[in-house]
Every structure is written in structure tokens, then in C-alpha cells.
Amino acid sequence: MPALLLFYIVAAGENVFFPVIAAIIFSWAGDVFLVKKEKPLFFRLGLAAFLIGHIFYIIAFIILAGSINNLTLIISVGIAIPVTIILLKMLNAPKPMKIPVAVYAIVIMLMSIFALQLMLAKPGFSGILVFASSIVFLFSDSFMAYLLFNGKPKHFNFITMLPYIIAQGGIIMGLALGFGI
């Protein structure tokens, strides 16, 4: 994340946008906390840091989009609700983690919905990259949570970090290269 932060600052130049900086910093904090994800306190702190990071991404996407496509928003939410419910049932989170994981799942779904809004408002490679990367982020976090709650395979860290790095890199690259204030 420090390398992506530096990349964003350099590539965005005069168009550096505070919500993107905040999203990167909170994601970095989430990474640090999740190093000890087996400990409930660190898992919760990591989840909270990423949740705040996603909220900053949402803010950035809404502002950069400049407008909301209401029909797409309604359809997206209509799809996201049952998908989130199914996902939460599949994750099998322990009882004390069910509410925090549900809140996080809702926020990351909203992040992807507003990435779609950004792509529709500002069509082109950067918008597509941001949206596609948000979908990879959904997959990455869902997959990591599923494996964490249902049994970690031998190469857990590599398996879960690869799509996460692709997702963060894609979002940040798309924002840095394609969107200015």
C-alpha cells in the first residue's frame, strides 16, 4: 500500500484527491492489523480500517462521477441484496463476527455499486478498470473470509493476497490516471 500511495500521488499529480489518499491509508492500516487476523481484536480492527477505507472510496466515486444513474442504482441494489445474503450464509462467520462481517459486506457491495456509477458517468478505460477492480475486491475479501472461517489452505496468504493486490492496484491506477477534480 505504501508503494500504491506513492504511485497515486505521483501519477495523479495536481489531481490528488483526499478521499483516495484516505482510502489508501485506511487500507494500509487494515493490512497491518490483518497480519494477526487469527486474533479477534486484530481481525475486527482490520475489518474496521478496511470499512473506513471503502467508505472513502465510495465518497471518491460519488464525487468523481458527478451524477448518479438512478435506474442503475436501483437495479444494482436489487441484485446486491440477495447476493450479500447468500454470501453471508456461505461465509459461516462465528456468531460474534456475524454483524461486523455483515456491515462490512454491505459497505464493500456499496463500494462496487458506486464504482459502477463512476464507470457509467465517466466511460473509458479508467472507469472500467476501477469497476472491474472493485469486483475483484469483492471476490478477494469474500474468498479470504470464507477461507478464514471455513479452514485455511496451505498457501492462504498468497491465495488471498494476489487478488487483493490486483484489486487495490487497479482501483488506484484507474483513479490516478483517469480522474481529476
Summary of the structure (lengths in Angstrom):
residues: 181
radius of gyration: 15.8
end to end distance: 22.7
largest distance: 46.4
contacts: 588
relative contact order: 0.14
helix: 86%
strand: 0%
